[in-house]
Amino acid sequence: MSDNQPQNHRPYPPQDPYGRPGAYEPHGTYEGYEGYDRQAAPAPQQAAPQQPAPYDPQTGYGAPYGQQAYGAAAQQPHQHQHQHQQHNPYGQGRYGYDAYGRQQPQEQHPQQPYQAPQPPQAQHHQPQPHQPQHQAPHQPHHGPLPTQHQSPQPAEEPYARRHPEAAPAAPAPAVPTLPTAPLAPNQRARAEGRSPIIPPGIQPAALTAVLALLLALTAPLARPVLAVPVALLQAVTAAGWFRLNGMWPARQGIALAFLAGLATDVALLFTDRDSAPLVGIGTLGVWCLFVLVLQLRNRSSADERMYALTAGLTSTALAVLAGGQLAASPHAVVVGAAAVGVATLARALPLPAPVSIGVALVAAAGAGVGAGQLTGLGTSGALLGLAAGGCALIGLRVASYDYPSRFVHMTAGVALPLALAAPAVYVLGRALG
């Protein structure tokens, strides 16, 4: 091959010193050197002038890495590789694209104004002299920019992904239906958003009337006989107050309050009726001290100890207060018990609240008048009955507060009307007697 023949394309493309990647095949032999060994001499086509090869959009910038053979014969492996890439089951992409056809960020390197040829190796012919540096192997204007490449077809997606409407919809899981237990009155009131005030009802009112009848029947008898229903009243009062405050079981507190009531009864039995206030105050002071000592041994938090202390003191005070039935005159106990029993029954009637309260007070006054005629108090029994009935309604209101349970109604709802009426019975009985 003569040196006078012009050549526009160098058969020995210089290697890019930046090592830009080409269409590198992850498997197979290094085909660039194989092409050089088979084509030791230049091909006959190189004798004629060659035009610069058009920019191949399949290869991007520069020749592929596996096609850096010397001579034009290196183009044949390129064709073989191109065919191999078309049938690659993994979707081997071109330069700048990954195996799934997504374009990768590529770094633009300006062409070097001077690129040294690859050093010759021990081979069968001498490399041709270096071409002038103004003849670049590829010109950017001979082909479109790399960003205008036509993306290869991505790997075929499954049918369900290409047609999401054809995929069968997953059936919704069946929600198991649990049998719903009947709600308690307080739970039903919370669910329906009703008032937290729930009156005890007719059954607690009937129990209150029975206990009031026991007091009225035993009042004319000896005081020890009257002490039996009074002790029962004190026990129900202590348990009902702790349950009303949400403290259950509270065996120590209930027992302590009940013992305070029993101590008051014993002290009243051994003293006259005029000393009842002093006996009640002294007994209450001693048992409140016991409650304080008991709470000092409590290892709960400060809030819980304070809550237990207030509940214990209040329950003890109510139990001692209920013992006032022993200190009142027998006629006052009869009138007061009759008024409380009638008032609670009238309040349990299904009437509007204002009407029910009015009816209960009128009934209590009428019961007081009737019981006063039997005991000799006369019409003054109406005032005593009205006062006792008013205290009974206050006790019912306390037992109805804050969504009370059935147990609260059967304890506090039964005992509180009679316990709160004891001071009025004692004071008015002495004043009217």
JODA-V430938 format. One record per backbone hydrogen bond with DSSP energy under -1.0 kcal/mol. CO is the residue of the C=O (numbers start at 1). NH is the residue of the N-H. If there is no record, write none. Layout:
CO;NH
CO;NH
//
This chain:
11;71
16;19
22;24
29;31
30;34
31;35
32;36
33;37
34;38
35;39
43;46
44;47
56;59
56;60
64;67
71;74
72;75
73;76
74;78
75;79
76;80
77;81
78;82
79;83
80;84
81;85
82;86
83;87
85;88
88;91
94;97
96;104
98;101
102;98
121;123
132;135
134;136
139;142
145;148
146;149
158;162
159;163
163;166
184;188
185;189
186;190
187;191
188;192
189;194
196;403
201;205
202;206
203;207
204;208
205;209
206;210
207;211
208;212
209;213
210;214
211;215
212;216
213;217
214;218
215;219
222;226
223;227
225;228
226;230
227;231
228;232
229;233
230;234
231;235
232;236
233;237
234;238
235;239
236;240
237;241
238;242
239;243
240;244
241;245
242;247
243;246
250;254
251;255
252;256
253;257
254;258
255;259
256;260
257;261
258;262
259;263
260;264
261;265
262;266
263;267
264;268
265;269
266;270
273;276
275;279
276;280
277;281
278;282
279;283
280;284
281;285
282;286
283;287
284;288
285;289
286;290
287;291
288;292
289;293
290;294
291;295
292;296
301;305
302;306
303;307
304;308
305;309
306;310
307;311
308;312
309;313
310;314
311;315
312;316
313;317
314;318
315;319
316;320
317;321
318;322
321;324
322;325
323;326
324;328
329;333
330;334
331;335
332;336
333;337
334;338
335;339
336;340
337;341
338;342
339;343
340;344
341;345
342;346
343;347
344;348
346;349
349;351
352;356
353;357
354;358
355;359
356;360
357;361
358;362
359;363
360;364
361;365
362;366
363;367
364;368
365;369
366;370
367;371
368;372
369;373
370;374
371;375
372;376
372;377
372;378
377;380
378;381
379;382
380;384
381;385
382;386
383;387
384;388
385;389
386;390
387;391
388;392
389;393
390;394
391;395
392;396
393;397
394;398
395;399
398;401
400;198
405;409
406;410
408;412
408;413
411;415
412;416
415;419
416;420
421;425
422;426
423;427
424;428
425;429
426;430
427;431
428;432
429;433
//
